[in-house]
Amino acid sequence: MPYRLDFVSSARREFLALPPGIQRRIDTHLVLLPEEPRPRGAKSLKGHAGLYRIRVGEYRVVYEIDDPARVVTVTRVRLRARAYRNL
C-alpha cells in the first residue's frame, strides 16, 4: 500500500514559487515518494530523526516519513545553501 504525500504549507509555497521548469524536475521525484519513501540517493539527516532529503540538482527536498501512518510530509523545497538552516 503506498504512502500519502503531504506538504506543510510553507513547503507548498516554496515549491509553487519556483520556476516551472524546476517545478517539473522536482515533481518527477515527488510523485515517486509515495511508492518508495526512501529512494536510492535519499539521505537521512543526522541529528534529525525521521527527516530525509533528496537532491534534485541544486535543490533539496526535505521530508519526514511516518511509517505507522504511511505518510510522507514534505517540509522544505529549497536551494542547497538554504535547505538546512533552522531545522
Backbone as XML, in Angstrom:
<?xml version="1.0"?>
<chain id="A" units="angstrom">
  <residue number="1" name="MET">
    <atom name="N" x="0.846" y="-1.184" z="0.000"/>
    <atom name="CA" x="0.000" y="0.000" z="0.000"/>
    <atom name="C" x="0.892" y="1.248" z="0.000"/>
  </residue>
  <residue number="2" name="PRO">
    <atom name="N" x="0.654" y="2.185" z="-0.913"/>
    <atom name="CA" x="1.509" y="3.377" z="-0.984"/>
    <atom name="C" x="1.262" y="4.337" z="0.179"/>
  </residue>
  <residue number="3" name="TYR">
    <atom name="N" x="2.248" y="5.177" z="0.383"/>
    <atom name="CA" x="2.156" y="6.228" z="1.394"/>
    <atom name="C" x="1.356" y="7.394" z="0.831"/>
  </residue>
  <residue number="4" name="ARG">
    <atom name="N" x="0.889" y="8.265" z="1.694"/>
    <atom name="CA" x="0.223" y="9.505" z="1.274"/>
    <atom name="C" x="1.279" y="10.609" z="1.271"/>
  </residue>
  <residue number="5" name="LEU">
    <atom name="N" x="1.257" y="11.471" z="0.274"/>
    <atom name="CA" x="2.196" y="12.583" z="0.181"/>
    <atom name="C" x="1.506" y="13.866" z="0.612"/>
  </residue>
  <residue number="6" name="ASP">
    <atom name="N" x="2.055" y="14.528" z="1.628"/>
    <atom name="CA" x="1.534" y="15.806" z="2.122"/>
    <atom name="C" x="2.638" y="16.846" z="2.075"/>
  </residue>
  <residue number="7" name="PHE">
    <atom name="N" x="2.238" y="18.099" z="2.131"/>
    <atom name="CA" x="3.173" y="19.223" z="2.224"/>
    <atom name="C" x="2.784" y="20.055" z="3.433"/>
  </residue>
  <residue number="8" name="VAL">
    <atom name="N" x="3.774" y="20.587" z="4.155"/>
    <atom name="CA" x="3.453" y="21.650" z="5.101"/>
    <atom name="C" x="3.211" y="22.885" z="4.239"/>
  </residue>
  <residue number="9" name="SER">
    <atom name="N" x="2.443" y="23.836" z="4.734"/>
    <atom name="CA" x="2.041" y="24.973" z="3.898"/>
    <atom name="C" x="3.236" y="25.775" z="3.382"/>
  </residue>
  <residue number="10" name="SER">
    <atom name="N" x="4.273" y="25.931" z="4.200"/>
    <atom name="CA" x="5.439" y="26.700" z="3.756"/>
    <atom name="C" x="6.179" y="25.979" z="2.628"/>
  </residue>
  <residue number="11" name="ALA">
    <atom name="N" x="6.253" y="24.661" z="2.676"/>
    <atom name="CA" x="6.916" y="23.901" z="1.613"/>
    <atom name="C" x="6.116" y="23.991" z="0.317"/>
  </residue>
  <residue number="12" name="ARG">
    <atom name="N" x="4.803" y="23.983" z="0.414"/>
    <atom name="CA" x="3.961" y="24.133" z="-0.783"/>
    <atom name="C" x="4.209" y="25.497" z="-1.417"/>
  </residue>
  <residue number="13" name="ARG">
    <atom name="N" x="4.286" y="26.542" z="-0.597"/>
    <atom name="CA" x="4.563" y="27.888" z="-1.128"/>
    <atom name="C" x="5.938" y="27.944" z="-1.778"/>
  </residue>
  <residue number="14" name="GLU">
    <atom name="N" x="6.948" y="27.333" z="-1.133"/>
    <atom name="CA" x="8.295" y="27.312" z="-1.703"/>
    <atom name="C" x="8.296" y="26.623" z="-3.059"/>
  </residue>
  <residue number="15" name="PHE">
    <atom name="N" x="7.599" y="25.495" z="-3.150"/>
    <atom name="CA" x="7.538" y="24.746" z="-4.401"/>
    <atom name="C" x="6.842" y="25.564" z="-5.495"/>
  </residue>
  <residue number="16" name="LEU">
    <atom name="N" x="5.714" y="26.159" z="-5.168"/>
    <atom name="CA" x="4.946" y="26.917" z="-6.166"/>
    <atom name="C" x="5.649" y="28.198" z="-6.602"/>
  </residue>
  <residue number="17" name="ALA">
    <atom name="N" x="6.580" y="28.709" z="-5.801"/>
    <atom name="CA" x="7.316" y="29.927" z="-6.149"/>
    <atom name="C" x="8.475" y="29.649" z="-7.109"/>
  </residue>
  <residue number="18" name="LEU">
    <atom name="N" x="8.804" y="28.382" z="-7.320"/>
    <atom name="CA" x="9.917" y="28.025" z="-8.203"/>
    <atom name="C" x="9.522" y="28.199" z="-9.671"/>
  </residue>
  <residue number="19" name="PRO">
    <atom name="N" x="10.510" y="28.399" z="-10.545"/>
    <atom name="CA" x="10.211" y="28.465" z="-11.983"/>
    <atom name="C" x="9.589" y="27.148" z="-12.457"/>
  </residue>
  <residue number="20" name="PRO">
    <atom name="N" x="8.723" y="27.199" z="-13.458"/>
    <atom name="CA" x="8.021" y="25.992" z="-13.923"/>
    <atom name="C" x="8.940" y="24.833" z="-14.300"/>
  </residue>
  <residue number="21" name="GLY">
    <atom name="N" x="10.065" y="25.109" z="-14.918"/>
    <atom name="CA" x="10.985" y="24.031" z="-15.297"/>
    <atom name="C" x="11.547" y="23.309" z="-14.091"/>
  </residue>
  <residue number="22" name="ILE">
    <atom name="N" x="11.885" y="24.061" z="-13.056"/>
    <atom name="CA" x="12.398" y="23.462" z="-11.810"/>
    <atom name="C" x="11.288" y="22.680" z="-11.119"/>
  </residue>
  <residue number="23" name="GLN">
    <atom name="N" x="10.075" y="23.231" z="-11.132"/>
    <atom name="CA" x="8.937" y="22.519" z="-10.534"/>
    <atom name="C" x="8.751" y="21.157" z="-11.192"/>
  </residue>
  <residue number="24" name="ARG">
    <atom name="N" x="8.834" y="21.109" z="-12.520"/>
    <atom name="CA" x="8.655" y="19.839" z="-13.225"/>
    <atom name="C" x="9.740" y="18.834" z="-12.842"/>
  </residue>
  <residue number="25" name="ARG">
    <atom name="N" x="10.990" y="19.298" z="-12.743"/>
    <atom name="CA" x="12.091" y="18.402" z="-12.366"/>
    <atom name="C" x="11.879" y="17.832" z="-10.963"/>
  </residue>
  <residue number="26" name="ILE">
    <atom name="N" x="11.494" y="18.705" z="-10.038"/>
    <atom name="CA" x="11.273" y="18.257" z="-8.659"/>
    <atom name="C" x="10.045" y="17.350" z="-8.583"/>
  </residue>
  <residue number="27" name="ASP">
    <atom name="N" x="9.004" y="17.699" z="-9.332"/>
    <atom name="CA" x="7.770" y="16.919" z="-9.311"/>
    <atom name="C" x="7.998" y="15.474" z="-9.766"/>
  </residue>
  <residue number="28" name="THR">
    <atom name="N" x="8.922" y="15.258" z="-10.699"/>
    <atom name="CA" x="9.191" y="13.886" z="-11.136"/>
    <atom name="C" x="9.720" y="13.034" z="-9.984"/>
  </residue>
  <residue number="29" name="HIS">
    <atom name="N" x="10.390" y="13.664" z="-9.032"/>
    <atom name="CA" x="10.871" y="12.937" z="-7.848"/>
    <atom name="C" x="9.784" y="12.825" z="-6.784"/>
  </residue>
  <residue number="30" name="LEU">
    <atom name="N" x="8.986" y="13.870" z="-6.637"/>
    <atom name="CA" x="7.934" y="13.861" z="-5.612"/>
    <atom name="C" x="6.883" y="12.788" z="-5.876"/>
  </residue>
  <residue number="31" name="VAL">
    <atom name="N" x="6.506" y="12.591" z="-7.131"/>
    <atom name="CA" x="5.446" y="11.621" z="-7.426"/>
    <atom name="C" x="5.881" y="10.188" z="-7.124"/>
  </residue>
  <residue number="32" name="LEU">
    <atom name="N" x="7.185" y="9.953" z="-7.024"/>
    <atom name="CA" x="7.682" y="8.610" z="-6.711"/>
    <atom name="C" x="7.756" y="8.337" z="-5.208"/>
  </residue>
  <residue number="33" name="LEU">
    <atom name="N" x="7.750" y="9.388" z="-4.385"/>
    <atom name="CA" x="7.887" y="9.203" z="-2.934"/>
    <atom name="C" x="6.791" y="8.339" z="-2.298"/>
  </residue>
  <residue number="34" name="PRO">
    <atom name="N" x="5.517" y="8.421" z="-2.716"/>
    <atom name="CA" x="4.518" y="7.549" z="-2.078"/>
    <atom name="C" x="4.796" y="6.060" z="-2.282"/>
  </residue>
  <residue number="35" name="GLU">
    <atom name="N" x="5.373" y="5.689" z="-3.404"/>
    <atom name="CA" x="5.683" y="4.285" z="-3.660"/>
    <atom name="C" x="6.981" y="3.851" z="-2.986"/>
  </residue>
  <residue number="36" name="GLU">
    <atom name="N" x="7.966" y="4.753" z="-2.963"/>
    <atom name="CA" x="9.271" y="4.446" z="-2.379"/>
    <atom name="C" x="9.759" y="5.648" z="-1.579"/>
  </residue>
  <residue number="37" name="PRO">
    <atom name="N" x="9.395" y="5.743" z="-0.288"/>
    <atom name="CA" x="9.758" y="6.921" z="0.501"/>
    <atom name="C" x="11.257" y="7.051" z="0.787"/>
  </residue>
  <residue number="38" name="ARG">
    <atom name="N" x="11.984" y="5.975" z="0.608"/>
    <atom name="CA" x="13.445" y="6.015" z="0.801"/>
    <atom name="C" x="14.133" y="5.590" z="-0.494"/>
  </residue>
  <residue number="39" name="PRO">
    <atom name="N" x="14.013" y="6.423" z="-1.536"/>
    <atom name="CA" x="14.590" y="6.033" z="-2.826"/>
    <atom name="C" x="16.111" y="6.021" z="-2.776"/>
  </residue>
  <residue number="40" name="ARG">
    <atom name="N" x="16.688" y="5.413" z="-3.773"/>
    <atom name="CA" x="18.149" y="5.429" z="-3.892"/>
    <atom name="C" x="18.610" y="6.874" z="-3.969"/>
  </residue>
  <residue number="41" name="GLY">
    <atom name="N" x="19.591" y="7.214" z="-3.184"/>
    <atom name="CA" x="20.082" y="8.595" z="-3.148"/>
    <atom name="C" x="19.494" y="9.433" z="-2.033"/>
  </residue>
  <residue number="42" name="ALA">
    <atom name="N" x="18.431" y="8.950" z="-1.381"/>
    <atom name="CA" x="17.860" y="9.684" z="-0.248"/>
    <atom name="C" x="18.796" y="9.544" z="0.938"/>
  </residue>
  <residue number="43" name="LYS">
    <atom name="N" x="18.946" y="10.611" z="1.679"/>
    <atom name="CA" x="19.833" y="10.595" z="2.853"/>
    <atom name="C" x="19.035" y="10.943" z="4.098"/>
  </residue>
  <residue number="44" name="SER">
    <atom name="N" x="19.332" y="10.240" z="5.168"/>
    <atom name="CA" x="18.764" y="10.571" z="6.463"/>
    <atom name="C" x="19.564" y="11.746" z="7.025"/>
  </residue>
  <residue number="45" name="LEU">
    <atom name="N" x="18.881" y="12.743" z="7.564"/>
    <atom name="CA" x="19.575" y="13.904" z="8.111"/>
    <atom name="C" x="20.058" y="13.594" z="9.515"/>
  </residue>
  <residue number="46" name="LYS">
    <atom name="N" x="21.328" y="13.721" z="9.714"/>
    <atom name="CA" x="21.924" y="13.427" z="11.016"/>
    <atom name="C" x="21.421" y="14.429" z="12.057"/>
  </residue>
  <residue number="47" name="GLY">
    <atom name="N" x="21.069" y="13.938" z="13.217"/>
    <atom name="CA" x="20.591" y="14.791" z="14.291"/>
    <atom name="C" x="19.118" y="15.133" z="14.201"/>
  </residue>
  <residue number="48" name="HIS">
    <atom name="N" x="18.443" y="14.599" z="13.180"/>
    <atom name="CA" x="17.012" y="14.881" z="12.994"/>
    <atom name="C" x="16.314" y="13.567" z="12.650"/>
  </residue>
  <residue number="49" name="ALA">
    <atom name="N" x="15.876" y="12.865" z="13.670"/>
    <atom name="CA" x="15.252" y="11.560" z="13.469"/>
    <atom name="C" x="14.015" y="11.683" z="12.591"/>
  </residue>
  <residue number="50" name="GLY">
    <atom name="N" x="13.928" y="10.839" z="11.601"/>
    <atom name="CA" x="12.755" y="10.821" z="10.729"/>
    <atom name="C" x="12.815" y="11.775" z="9.561"/>
  </residue>
  <residue number="51" name="LEU">
    <atom name="N" x="13.838" y="12.641" z="9.483"/>
    <atom name="CA" x="13.948" y="13.574" z="8.361"/>
    <atom name="C" x="14.896" y="13.013" z="7.301"/>
  </residue>
  <residue number="52" name="TYR">
    <atom name="N" x="14.487" y="13.154" z="6.066"/>
    <atom name="CA" x="15.279" y="12.704" z="4.924"/>
    <atom name="C" x="15.366" y="13.830" z="3.909"/>
  </residue>
  <residue number="53" name="ARG">
    <atom name="N" x="16.297" y="13.671" z="2.966"/>
    <atom name="CA" x="16.373" y="14.643" z="1.890"/>
    <atom name="C" x="16.700" y="13.928" z="0.594"/>
  </residue>
  <residue number="54" name="ILE">
    <atom name="N" x="16.161" y="14.473" z="-0.471"/>
    <atom name="CA" x="16.557" y="14.039" z="-1.800"/>
    <atom name="C" x="17.115" y="15.244" z="-2.526"/>
  </residue>
  <residue number="55" name="ARG">
    <atom name="N" x="18.034" y="14.976" z="-3.397"/>
    <atom name="CA" x="18.717" y="16.027" z="-4.140"/>
    <atom name="C" x="18.166" y="16.064" z="-5.555"/>
  </residue>
  <residue number="56" name="VAL">
    <atom name="N" x="17.792" y="17.269" z="-5.995"/>
    <atom name="CA" x="17.334" y="17.475" z="-7.363"/>
    <atom name="C" x="18.127" y="18.657" z="-7.901"/>
  </residue>
  <residue number="57" name="GLY">
    <atom name="N" x="19.251" y="18.381" z="-8.503"/>
    <atom name="CA" x="20.141" y="19.441" z="-8.971"/>
    <atom name="C" x="20.643" y="20.241" z="-7.785"/>
  </residue>
  <residue number="58" name="GLU">
    <atom name="N" x="20.472" y="21.561" z="-7.844"/>
    <atom name="CA" x="20.897" y="22.444" z="-6.757"/>
    <atom name="C" x="19.862" y="22.523" z="-5.632"/>
  </residue>
  <residue number="59" name="TYR">
    <atom name="N" x="18.718" y="21.898" z="-5.827"/>
    <atom name="CA" x="17.630" y="21.963" z="-4.845"/>
    <atom name="C" x="17.618" y="20.731" z="-3.958"/>
  </residue>
  <residue number="60" name="ARG">
    <atom name="N" x="17.074" y="20.920" z="-2.756"/>
    <atom name="CA" x="16.914" y="19.818" z="-1.812"/>
    <atom name="C" x="15.449" y="19.774" z="-1.390"/>
  </residue>
  <residue number="61" name="VAL">
    <atom name="N" x="14.916" y="18.570" z="-1.345"/>
    <atom name="CA" x="13.568" y="18.336" z="-0.835"/>
    <atom name="C" x="13.750" y="17.621" z="0.495"/>
  </residue>
  <residue number="62" name="VAL">
    <atom name="N" x="13.351" y="18.269" z="1.574"/>
    <atom name="CA" x="13.462" y="17.705" z="2.920"/>
    <atom name="C" x="12.073" y="17.216" z="3.315"/>
  </residue>
  <residue number="63" name="TYR">
    <atom name="N" x="12.020" y="15.993" z="3.835"/>
    <atom name="CA" x="10.716" y="15.428" z="4.175"/>
    <atom name="C" x="10.821" y="14.488" z="5.365"/>
  </residue>
  <residue number="64" name="GLU">
    <atom name="N" x="9.651" y="14.261" z="5.991"/>
    <atom name="CA" x="9.523" y="13.349" z="7.125"/>
    <atom name="C" x="8.780" y="12.104" z="6.666"/>
  </residue>
  <residue number="65" name="ILE">
    <atom name="N" x="9.131" y="10.980" z="7.255"/>
    <atom name="CA" x="8.412" y="9.741" z="6.974"/>
    <atom name="C" x="7.783" y="9.257" z="8.274"/>
  </residue>
  <residue number="66" name="ASP">
    <atom name="N" x="6.471" y="9.060" z="8.239"/>
    <atom name="CA" x="5.743" y="8.480" z="9.369"/>
    <atom name="C" x="5.290" y="7.095" z="8.914"/>
  </residue>
  <residue number="67" name="ASP">
    <atom name="N" x="6.103" y="6.076" z="9.226"/>
    <atom name="CA" x="5.811" y="4.719" z="8.759"/>
    <atom name="C" x="4.498" y="4.152" z="9.294"/>
  </residue>
  <residue number="68" name="PRO">
    <atom name="N" x="4.193" y="4.291" z="10.591"/>
    <atom name="CA" x="2.924" y="3.714" z="11.072"/>
    <atom name="C" x="1.693" y="4.326" z="10.385"/>
  </residue>
  <residue number="69" name="ALA">
    <atom name="N" x="1.724" y="5.631" z="10.121"/>
    <atom name="CA" x="0.594" y="6.288" z="9.463"/>
    <atom name="C" x="0.700" y="6.229" z="7.946"/>
  </residue>
  <residue number="70" name="ARG">
    <atom name="N" x="1.860" y="5.796" z="7.430"/>
    <atom name="CA" x="2.132" y="5.715" z="5.991"/>
    <atom name="C" x="1.949" y="7.071" z="5.310"/>
  </residue>
  <residue number="71" name="VAL">
    <atom name="N" x="2.653" y="8.085" z="5.872"/>
    <atom name="CA" x="2.584" y="9.456" z="5.356"/>
    <atom name="C" x="3.999" y="9.980" z="5.139"/>
  </residue>
  <residue number="72" name="VAL">
    <atom name="N" x="4.208" y="10.593" z="3.988"/>
    <atom name="CA" x="5.443" y="11.320" z="3.691"/>
    <atom name="C" x="5.058" y="12.790" z="3.653"/>
  </residue>
  <residue number="73" name="THR">
    <atom name="N" x="5.688" y="13.614" z="4.506"/>
    <atom name="CA" x="5.365" y="15.040" z="4.588"/>
    <atom name="C" x="6.565" y="15.863" z="4.160"/>
  </residue>
  <residue number="74" name="VAL">
    <atom name="N" x="6.416" y="16.589" z="3.070"/>
    <atom name="CA" x="7.478" y="17.468" z="2.572"/>
    <atom name="C" x="7.502" y="18.709" z="3.443"/>
  </residue>
  <residue number="75" name="THR">
    <atom name="N" x="8.680" y="19.020" z="4.016"/>
    <atom name="CA" x="8.791" y="20.166" z="4.913"/>
    <atom name="C" x="9.538" y="21.338" z="4.292"/>
  </residue>
  <residue number="76" name="ARG">
    <atom name="N" x="10.383" y="21.072" z="3.271"/>
    <atom name="CA" x="11.145" y="22.149" z="2.624"/>
    <atom name="C" x="11.462" y="21.782" z="1.184"/>
  </residue>
  <residue number="77" name="VAL">
    <atom name="N" x="11.445" y="22.791" z="0.330"/>
    <atom name="CA" x="11.905" y="22.668" z="-1.054"/>
    <atom name="C" x="12.727" y="23.922" z="-1.304"/>
  </residue>
  <residue number="78" name="ARG">
    <atom name="N" x="14.045" y="23.798" z="-1.162"/>
    <atom name="CA" x="14.904" y="24.984" z="-1.216"/>
    <atom name="C" x="16.216" y="24.690" z="-1.934"/>
  </residue>
  <residue number="79" name="LEU">
    <atom name="N" x="16.895" y="25.788" z="-2.275"/>
    <atom name="CA" x="18.257" y="25.671" z="-2.764"/>
    <atom name="C" x="19.123" y="25.060" z="-1.671"/>
  </residue>
  <residue number="80" name="ARG">
    <atom name="N" x="20.143" y="24.342" z="-2.075"/>
    <atom name="CA" x="21.009" y="23.646" z="-1.118"/>
    <atom name="C" x="21.550" y="24.573" z="-0.035"/>
  </residue>
  <residue number="81" name="ALA">
    <atom name="N" x="21.940" y="25.775" z="-0.404"/>
    <atom name="CA" x="22.535" y="26.698" z="0.557"/>
    <atom name="C" x="21.585" y="27.082" z="1.699"/>
  </residue>
  <residue number="82" name="ARG">
    <atom name="N" x="20.272" y="27.029" z="1.438"/>
    <atom name="CA" x="19.294" y="27.442" z="2.451"/>
    <atom name="C" x="18.487" y="26.288" z="3.029"/>
  </residue>
  <residue number="83" name="ALA">
    <atom name="N" x="18.647" y="25.107" z="2.496"/>
    <atom name="CA" x="17.761" y="23.980" z="2.846"/>
    <atom name="C" x="17.877" y="23.529" z="4.298"/>
  </residue>
  <residue number="84" name="TYR">
    <atom name="N" x="19.055" y="23.668" z="4.891"/>
    <atom name="CA" x="19.267" y="23.073" z="6.203"/>
    <atom name="C" x="19.286" y="24.091" z="7.343"/>
  </residue>
  <residue number="85" name="ARG">
    <atom name="N" x="19.042" y="25.343" z="7.038"/>
    <atom name="CA" x="19.019" y="26.378" z="8.088"/>
    <atom name="C" x="17.793" y="26.212" z="8.975"/>
  </residue>
  <residue number="86" name="ASN">
    <atom name="N" x="17.987" y="26.361" z="10.260"/>
    <atom name="CA" x="16.906" y="26.345" z="11.257"/>
    <atom name="C" x="16.025" y="25.100" z="11.191"/>
  </residue>
  <residue number="87" name="LEU">
    <atom name="N" x="16.631" y="23.966" z="11.044"/>
    <atom name="CA" x="15.841" y="22.714" z="11.035"/>
    <atom name="C" x="15.373" y="22.388" z="12.430"/>
  </residue>
</chain>
